[in-house]
Amino acid sequence: MFEQAGDAPRAFLSNYQELGYYKADTLTVLGLKKRAAAYRVDPKTGEAAAAPVDPQLLKEAVAYYQEAFHAFKRGELELRQKAK
């Protein structure tokens, strides 16, 4: 995935039960059994507060993780070695 000029920075996080998508100072969390939650994150302090789930960010999170899963299953993802 390549970002275009003007795209908001984003990050992807995960643990063994939840997936996170961080964009526009909002962390959208995908949980088990289609559960979703959101948190507004202060980028300076790192403090987070519960927030309403933004439907657009939720759709983006699901789409990114679904596509990554399908690419992995098709064998399209590989680790790249750093050039020496």
GINORTA-V694700 format. One line per field, one symbol per residue. psi: psi as a letter, one per 40 degrees, with the letter a starting at -180 (. if undefined). Layout:
psi->???
This chain:
psi->hhiiheihiiihiiaeeihihhiffhhhhhaiffiiiihhhheddeiiiiiihhdddddddddddddddddddefehihhihi.
